[in-house]
Amino acid sequence: MNIKELINSHFNKLSKSQKKVAAHVLDHPRQVALKSAQELGAEIQVSETTVIRFCYSLQLGGYTELQKIIREQLLNQESSLAAYRQSKVELQEGPHFLSQVMEQDRHMIAQTMAGIQEEEYDKAIERLSSAKTIYVLGMRSSFAAASWLSYALTLVRPDVRLIRPESEDVIQTVSGMDEDTVLVVISFHRYLKEPIHIAELAKKQQSFIVGISDSQIAPIHAIADVLFPVYSPNKSTLDATASLFSFMNAVVAGLIVEEKDGFEKRQERYRELNSDFLFTEGTEMK
């Protein structure tokens, strides 16, 4: 188990100060590999004791063991794409490659399910249902997921917008947000600064922030009202795709159940429109 998985598996049991240590460990592993517990504590303004207790909370023997894990990880560190490729090359050496790849996806979906708290999910669905407007934001590797989620949500309810910083005035968009709006931010490693800054501005407008990321202590965690960690064994967004879309599908499903009457009315209005010029015979809205 790498340090990211280790921290994620114990994150909910960490104290506020220990979570601060956890965030620093993931963001600055080289510092942890070189500095003493006392130096690390001074760097992030917590006590040396807090650093040591953080290690014990991860069920490690102490700070030395934490450093050992991080040093080994740094020595073996590869780019996310290289790690993804290597994991698939290893599968190719055995039989039934297709089944093995999809079995990995099923395992990661199960891990994602285990890491999400139902009360947080219910809270998010309630806020999405009652929101005046929903905004969805994701850039680069997260853009495809954000685009799909915004499209799917428009099938369920009105006033859903996909934010496109490259082609719109984001400040103007954020200025229209308030306590009756929800911003969904999809942010995966490598974490871009722009979505985080936009979320910070939206937060100042009292918008409710839903974060979807690959770690409970990703940068968006400091801003999000609810954060949903999508499991991935490494930093490759490709490996997180199945889990991410499965979770987003659960969000859409939850909203359909919550908005059942409104959804059926939207479907009925849709069917009443003459769309023969768009679709071949027998095609219906999915």
Salt bridges, closest charged atoms under 4 A:
GLU43 OE1 - LYS35 NZ 3.11
GLU72 OE2 - LYS68 NZ 2.85
GLU103 OE1 - ARG106 NH2 2.56
GLU166 OE2 - ARG164 NE 3.07
GLU168 OE1 - ARG161 NH2 3.16
ASP178 OD2 - LYS132 NZ 2.95
GLU200 OE1 - HIS197 ND1 3.31
ASP214 OD2 - LYS4 NZ 3.51
ASP225 OD1 - LYS203 NZ 2.60
ASP239 OD1 - LYS88 NZ 3.03
GLU268 OE1 - ARG271 NH2 3.47
